[in-house]
Amino acid sequence: MAARSGWHPAARYTNLRDVRRSKFSGRGFLDIDWKNYDFVRHLAAVRDTKPLITVARDIERMSQIESVLREAEQLAQYASRVVIVPKAIRLASIMESEIPTNYLLGYSVPTKYGGTRIAPESFRRPVHLLGGRPDVQRRLAEVMQVVSFDCNRFTLDAAFGDYFDGSIFRPHPSGGYENCLRESLKNICDIWSDYGIGDSQQCRGEEGLCKTEGTNSSLKSIGRC
């Protein structure tokens, strides 16, 4: 269903079985287990799958910058693009100079599980949004150069008969898991249909990079530098 909507495959490095039959190399998204991160295992998965995009571990303390960038450099040998996620507050004013421009920036959308405390306005180059509700992600795109986002919220709500109507989640009139997924996918695509990435941001539109990690998560890319 997601593929028919132009979405691309992806998986977490701890669970690759859901994408074994998909064309992953050069077009998939490889996510991480950020709570129990294992760089050796992540690097091995990137080497095996050669994704379009993967995510380095979060920079939660200034002391981690060098080690995360060293890891990102190794990941970049096998992935076309690597996302760096700055979370240390002190990076707000210096991330442009501290994080090389060949990396995408990652912004963890605040939820009850956590998120980035740095103001969205501090992100001044192409950004990947990590998690959050579709409506919140779209609002963030008004102040950030969003090129991709992941979102598992609509798959979770679908299990309870709810779908994203373009503004909020509500019960589907006919019910059914697939109906909820189908309508949510359509409405998520619709709210991004008028979003463009200008030439001044040195990006070109590439509608359709998305990921589905089993039935638990999805990611969509609006553009790619």
N, C-alpha and C positions, 0 to 999 in steps of 0.2 A: 504493500500500500504506500509506504513512504517513498519507495523507489519510483513508483508511478507518478509521484508528485515532484520528482526531480531531486529527491534527497539521496545523499550518498551514505555508505555504510561506515560504522565505527564501533569501537568496543573499548572497554577498559583493559589495561595490559594484564590484569589478573584473570580475565575471562575472554578468551578469543574464540571460543567454540561457536558463538553466534554469527561470526563473520567468515568462517572457514570456506563457505561456498560462494562468498561474494567477491567481487573484484575490488580488493582492498588496497593493493599496492599503488601508490601514486594518487589515490583519490579518497582514502579513508581518513578518519580521525581517531587517534589513539589517546584515550583518556588515562588518568592515573587514579590510584587509590591513595588520596592525599592524607588520610588518617594513618595509614600503615605503609608509608612509601618505602619502596625497595628499588633503589636505582639500578642495581645489577639486573634485577628481573625486568625492569622497565626497558633498559637498554637492549637486553636480549630480545624483547618483544618488538622493539622498533627495528632492530636489525633484521628480524624475521619477516616483518610485515611491510616495512618501508612505506609508512603512511604519508599522506599529504601534509597533515598537521599532527603534532603531539604537544603535550604540555609538560614543562619542567615543574619541579616542585616549587611550592610557594616560598617567596622570600619574606619570612615573618620577622626576621631580625637583621639588622645591618651587617652583623658578622657573617651572615650566610651568603652575601652577594657573590663573593669570589667562588665559593664552592658550587653554587647553583649555576653560575655562568660557565664553569668548567664542565659541569654535567650537560648543560644545554649545548655546548660546543660538540660534545660527543654524540648527543642525540641528533644534532643537525647533519651528521655524516650520513644518516639514513632516512631522515624525514625532510620533506621539502621546506616546511616551516616549523618553527618551535615557538611556543607561547611562554612568556615569562610573566609570572604573577606577583607583582610587587604589593606587599601588605604592610611592611614596616612603615610607620607613619612618617619617619624622616625622609623616606623616598619621595614624598609628595612633590617637593620642589626640585629634586635633583635626578628623578628617574630618567629624564632625557639624556643626561650626561653619563649616568651610571650604567644604563642598559643599552647595549649596542643596537643600532637601528635595524639590523638584519633580523631582529626578533619582534614578533607581535607581542603586544602587551595584553595581559589577562586581567579582567576585573570580576571578582567574585561578588555576584549580586547579593546584597544582604538579605538573609532569611533568618528564621529562628535557629538554624543550624550554624550560623556564622556569616562571614562575608568580609569584604574589603572595607576598611574604615577611611581610606583615603578618598577625598572628594572626587566625584566623576570628572569635574572640570580640570583636574590635574593630569588627566590622561590626554595627551595632545597628538597621539598618532594612532594608527589602526589598532583596534581593540577586539578581543574575543570576550564575550560575556559568559561567565560560568554560573549556571543555575538561575533560579528565580522564576517568577511568573511571566508569561508572555507579555502582558500589558506593562509590567514594570520594565522589562527588557526594552520594549519599544520606546518607552518614555526616556530611558537612558540614552537612546540613540539620538535624541534631540540635542544632547550636550557632549556626546562622544562619537568618534569615528568608528562605529561598529561594523566589523566585517564578518563576524560569525558569532553564534551563540549556541549553547546547549540548554536543553529544557526537558526535565522528566516529569514536570508537574502534570501535564495533560494526560500522560499515560497512566499516572497514578489515579487521577480523578476518574478516568474512563472506567476503571475497575468498579467504581461506585455509581456508574451511570451518569456521570457529569461530563460536560464538554465545555470548551472555551468558545464563547460566542463572538469573540472579537473585542470584548470589554471585560467580561467576568466569566467565571465558571458557574454553570447552572445545569439542572437536570435536563437530559436530552428528552424531547417529547416522545420519541419512540423507544428510547432505551437501547441497550445493546453495546457491548464493548467496541466492536468495530465501527458502529455508527458514531460513537463518541470520538474515536480516533480520527475517523474520516473528516468529520465536521471541524474538529480542532485543528487538524493539519491545514484544511482549507482556510480557516479563519486566521490562523497564524500567518500563512502566506499572504493573505489579503492585507493585513495591517502593515506588512512590510513592502507591499507592492509599490508604494509611492516614495520609497526611501532610496536615495541615490548617493553615491560617493563621488564627490567632485574631483576634477583634475588637479585642483590645488592640493588635494590630499595624496596625490600620487598613487591612486589606486584605480583599478578598473573593475567594473561590475562583473560578477560571475555567479549569477543566480543558481542556487541549487546544491551547494555543498552542505550536506546534512548527514547526521549519523543516527543510527538506531542501534542501541545496545540491547539486544533481545527485545523485550517489550517494556523495558524499564527506563529508557532514556532516549532523547533525540537531540540532534544538533543541526543547526542550519547556518550556512554561510551566505552572506549578502554580497561579499566581494572579497577579492584577494589582491594583495600588493604584488 
